[in-house]
Amino acid sequence: MKANFRKPLVALGFAALLFTACGGDDSSSAPETEAPASSEAPATEAPSSEAPSTDAPAGDIAALDSNGDGVVQFALAIPGPANDGAYYQALVDGVKAFTSSNGLPDPIIVDKIEADKAATAMDDLAQQNVDIIAVGASEIAGPLAELTEKYSDIFWYCNCGAGFADLPGLAQTLDDSSQISYSAGYATGLLLKAAGNNKATFLGCCDLNFEKEAYLAYELGLKAVIPDVEFSYVKTGAYDYDFDNTAGATEAYNAAKAAGVGAVYAYLAGALEPIVQLANADGIITMSAGSSTACERTDLTYNIAVKFDAGDYILEAMDRIVAGTFKEGEKLTYQVGDNAGPGGSPGAVICDPTPEQQTAMEEISAKLAAGEFAAELGAIKGQAYGG
């Protein structure tokens, strides 16, 4: 018999696993839970040299055993590679941190799921005695309306982003991509200005609506620092949702390099790290796409960490569940300035800032948190999702 996840979970005294996706135009009517404001300056602290805590909140983990087999089994379904070094790996690492810290078996992970095969892949996953299934992105979420009813004993979560249909058996979290991307553009502008360069390129997949929100806000942030910036968006995918096309991304990168760009934002998954390696070799400014721990990497050099880290979001979401402030059927939204787990606020941080750059990032993050750019970013959302 399924544990009653639809009641306020604080009454059950346990935590569940949740993820988030890049946000968009939030038109959902589902009840929305705001993430708590961070007690620290939003998205501005220099990266910590200490590994982020993976301590899970206290609770009755055994209550997650919805099928009563004595084992709490997590599962993850994602469209990209689990080891992409970007958004999906952050999500996977967060799940593993949670299961490891609680003495649970490793999660069952099915990655590289294609949209037209998602129903079969997730149906197969649901039959493996799992208790919680987290779906990694909206591109494979179409079957969830049927699956959440067919397998109602399973706790389902999707980091589908804003605008996804409300389902009573589905928990969702999201963040504000335009805020995050604006801060990333602003950080890039500061580094470009210091380097005496005014050219930047955004490498994406295929001009999907959430990409458009991200690159338009990124460009706006760039222009706040360098009004005459030369900015370009380049598609690299061979088909919709192809964020793993290393050949296409490399071709686009080489063209940008030849044009003299000083910064490249590879808004990619499996193709991210190959582009970062090229940028490192060429001395071009680059940044992460999701991971909050990018500044701590020693194998690659990231100049900026653009934080929308699903691994961070998991632990904060669990705290909210234990507190009874977030439950199934609701959406938890993370804004710049909110406490979003070990990595702190979503948004960009410069990995090795000068004091002046650090101050500038603190100021722009505070303005974003205060909603000073709400009108401009709202217009971008309208442009991206309005058809």
Secondary structure, DSSP 8 states (H G I E B T S, - for coil): ----TTS-GGGTT-------B--------S-EEE--B-SS-TT-S---SS-------SS-GGGG-TT-SS---EEEE-SS-TTSSSHHHHHHHHHHHHHHHTT----EEE-S--GGGHHHHHHHHHTSS-SEEEE--GGG-TTHHHHHHHTTTSEEEE---TT----TTEEEEEE-HHHHHHHHHHHHHHHHHHHT--EEEEEESS--HHHHHHHHHHHHHHHHH-TT-EEEEEE--SSTT----HHHHHHHHHHHHHTT-SEEEE--STTHHHHHHHHHHHT-EEB-SB-S-GGG-SSS--SEEEE--HHHHHHHHHHHHHTTS--TT-EEEE-TTB--STT-SSEEEESS--HHHHHHHHHHHHHHHTTTTHHHHHHHHHHHH--
